[in-house]
Amino acid sequence: MEGWKARVARLFERKFMSFVGKVWKLLVGVKDGLVLIFMLLFFMALFAVLSARPSPGQVREGALLIELDGFVVEERSEIDPLQTFLSGQAPVAEHQSRDLVTALNAAATDERIKAVVLDLSSFVGGGQVHMQAIGEAMDRVRKAEKPVLTYALGYGDDHMHLAAHASEVWINPLGGAVIAGPGGSNLYYGDLLDRLNINARIYRVGTFKSAVEPFSRNSMSDEARENLSGLYGAMWEEWQANVKKARPSLDLARVTGDPVEWVTASQGDLAKAALDAGLVDKLGDRIAFGERVAELAGEDAWSKKPGAYATAEFAPFLADATPSASGKTIGVVTVAGEIVDGDAGPGTAGGDRIARILDEALDDDLAGLVVRVDSPGGSVLASEEIRLAIERHRAKDIPVAISFANVAASGGYWVATAGDRIFAQPETVTGSIGVFAVLPTFEDAAAEYGVNADGYRTTPLSGQPDLVGGLTPEVDAIMQASIEDTYADFLGRVAKARGMETARVDEIAQGRVWDGGTARQLKLVDQFGGLEEALAWVAAEAELEEDGYSPRFLGAGTAQYDSLIRQMLTSSSPDTSGARGGDLFAMAARERGALLGQLASDVERLSGTAGVQAYCLECPATPSAASSSKGQGVLAMLKALFTD
């Protein structure tokens, strides 16, 4: 009997413990589920906080602080999250020119803003048209009797273009300023390709179409030098005129005429030399600068740190300053960066993406359209795709204006032929009406290593193009004929759009690049003006009242994870010096990255899969973080060139 009771007790104990174990597992599962849900909710809340748009209610009274780090661009590039996290570095910051102008215009009339501060310590640069537009907005703030101050460790050309419009220009005593003027060097690979026995087969039309010269020569041609001399000379004159007008006290002739004597006179003290020449007004560190701003805008009631001053942050102020839409809508589409096939962008002008944006707006009740172009060109097919999409808007019988920013050349001008009126600035670089294609073949290199190609052809085109065996004369002739036909199409589009004879267009085309002033004289541009003037013209053509319209930027809007990724990587990255302005030595060292970027772009242009190109080599590079990062992949590009 006792044995039976013991067995029952043990069985009951096992059943009970099994039940308790299951209950425990259930509780653990519930706990883990709750923890997971809590973590998801936490990270969702964190994501929402970090990526949320700034609230206008955050604007405080004081000095509007614009920390102008990175580049000023026409259109901000979209961040690739995977590529960014793999690189482990925060992307170089980009600021849209129109956002800066909007904020400065609002600061001029906002009673909360007592002064404006531009921190240029980490500024890298921007296009000349953008610098002038921002500078003029700074003038409007000063006209409202509000001081505008700049601070930096090192001032270059773009820094000074902005600083010239400030009421006080400060520089760190350990810094300096140098004015270099436009110009520089390109890389030429003709001798290298000969040494490697790589045949860069070039097909082009245009005496001045020098985008292919790096692959066929070891130096610049006389035609290209003549073109650049006129272009850069005009841009330099415009820069000097704008800066001298804004800052008459600047002894620019001394700074640029004999820079060695100028620096030597100050015993090599670059900051003192800048002060003596009128480039800057004050020498001082950040604390001294902050104390000066506090005198003008008030002390910071929330911080007792040395040099603190009352600050209105830029992002919430911009959110508050951006006007709400009212009246009829005028669409604005941006073509910024190199024009490429596919969906690339923003920041790069993917033909499919921009055409889709335009087509999606066909059903909208747009009173007109402005196409804002800041591009050196690129793919002919993508340029034509964008042009046709613009034409579909013109077919709705609405006015279409083209507004040029810093650069609108080659494919950028191809796109412009779809507009009713073209606006540009004197500093705009445009033209470069010409086309080319480059196809590398490796028959000589293969033969050197004992590799030969042979076979049987039923026609001269069989097995062509043969990159190892070489191209037949017939293929060479067909490709050149195709390029010439594309050039004829380009001339025809320009002639029709501008009301000119084709022969006359050919005279001013041939790949030649023009400044905005000359382009207007040649009737490639209708009138001077920026985006606002283009919008006003469209409104007038649509018979809208002066206050009866508002622009809508088609396809605009940065992904919500953009600010989150920037904040996470900026806080964790130990060195972001590549994106910083720094002193003059740091600014010089940054050219290393630009050189690698140029090398990567050239290799990609030679070995890539792009078709016929309408691209401008002479044009100043459109600033962007995307272009500055190309140097990181240069080894991969070289590998692709020699192994594909």
Steps between C-alpha positions, in 0.01 A plus 500: 500500500774740592678430174186582309462831685864589436458435129188717489684775689794487261268503199311795643830676570616444142172624358504801727861587416425456130206737536712750692770475232252571225357792692854630555582468131177683420589779740853522356354514150257773602786687664721470190211610282433802716870589500509469120189714463642756742829512307317539171288781642810662649694496175196613304464793739873574477483485121200733500674750727827503307347502153206729572480830324608794717218681675463875440416525869867428577612838361650721771586867496864576426745454214404273212785248494576345161769234538594477134689171507560303181370612163239742373304320228197541280346169609596297807613144430309211649694283743545130423462350851684173427794662324523768768505255792755278324729800449471589870517871423235767508424639152634845424225749578310671221296820522254599230565852380131588490461399866779734605355788298152437643632506857706815445207681337281410795768606750496850352141558615469267803508699824635200691822507298746762625797390287609226260809283553655289224744249644724413204745286699390183319390656174635326189355703215225557248434635153556864414133563422395358837763703685377820339134422577581435866717810515219717366266354764759596764492853360125511555550405865753780543266744324250419775767631743583159639868401527630198309817335631717219363759288678755253361847362544581520131342710224516393136331642190149379581537597867598853400220524244260464794706683762529807279129560564537482880516799732775333704742230380683312774791262467681285754850644570648164395317503168537684172342594170610449141331596172594262219256581219337246267707245313712197566618179339337202333652154484614370160547127440611484138857388576381255767252336263772476233732335752228252594415441133139600556333659200256769608284524190351848498197612304407865525373809325614845605837669465476615862345181639791424730329248730681222310845663507611330825485165318684606184756761608758576767413870519225749422439588136535856377126512429412391853747749647350781293150403616596480866689827483188684394267313735710523816601855418133604493421309820799658676393849394149436633637369830725802547225745407253343745749480788642850447151648490406324824832575674668811357771496769644173370840549334444222250778608265756456776365161607493351151771701323799409719379259770854418615584865572163543670557206738870578555414854609318346797792263578293203386213573738212421265231629735676835539557517124127446445422778747748741338354440152143552615394140446384480861406750770586327827741242639363288781425151621151358536457633851584857398274465197215365714536785747471746212182331373360505855546879501284521187244226551494440874650243735389139510273456802531121474878469494782648705774370271759757391403664174135386514238729349125491440445282196216430261579167336486485123278192444199608709533857375494377138191290579335813637619718211387274215180656363187290475358429156234740378340584169578314179792259495807528277697178486878504538704198398873481571759353264812500717826311466615277216218379275496121500272221383270346759355604835806664658460797729412740648834677465558306178266553206363154427308530175233241591444655843460858375278397208279305741475801734393718208249246371344455843441877508314499166173435682562788741349837425830680449486856374850465358833324535854610583788263429796582723824372341835466678672232294808454278303249292554132448299232323335611176223242540418618852513866390256426220270311736484804729449735204206297370341497847524881508346517154200304629436788741536757224241302302251593775548861389660622823809726509832324564809692613852362534709639786877443488698488825880458505531266201263408219714356224498216246216272612389777734449726198339215303232488771457879479389487136155391625432835671330818384753733666846451650625690805865503609744706704819664372698241699313203348705262286306374199530386141732206429273395216677187381497123550753221541548134587806307615550127454822334624630194311784272608630327186855635540515419870369148436750437222784610727413212733453247220120522476368530144148512366399325178183358351258506210269790413200486270485882490733780608283536812515139618626472857531878532587692704792271582688659788786248483525447126439866421237677295461470127525817289130465423408509870725801554328682216150411621572621854640831377200542270270440797680769701472746212128425468449562872688829469275597209197422719647720773552788257147458365344512846696812593423669168126435535490606865702818450359601161843485335642352184667163549821629343510786751452260791785288364727806504446564871475130592789261421514416871598853601409615852374851574441716805146623555570850374644383170228237465239772523675700227503185285126451566552169675340666804205740503556707814686524827324378809471221751224267610281783634514686168413182311200441729386859455519467121297179502241665727473798266462273196229307684330833584529450874502779756829584670388330821284243327745212466745285691772259386481126563825310471407178325649184647657696788542362848785327681445149633402503867805294601738763361545707816506187718789347305691827497465544876596140581811499283605854581498422871687171457750596230831603656617702200291702263784724392447408141184702505639793694639825377792510747805720456679553170702180532184299568334666204798406282500142628134470404605531137633144532145375530393716206784355292393144579143595418609636162701185430204278589267704276742483207546124536124455523452708187752285313396156627133552584195395303384850408395565143533821299584788734427872494725591792707808580853437631591870516206586725568554870399193696152523652569467873350201675582249762434227249774623270743547785464138605598355165861484600420227752427259216796585280676166549185317404472718192859430397438130550192524281697671225772237481298186573164547326 
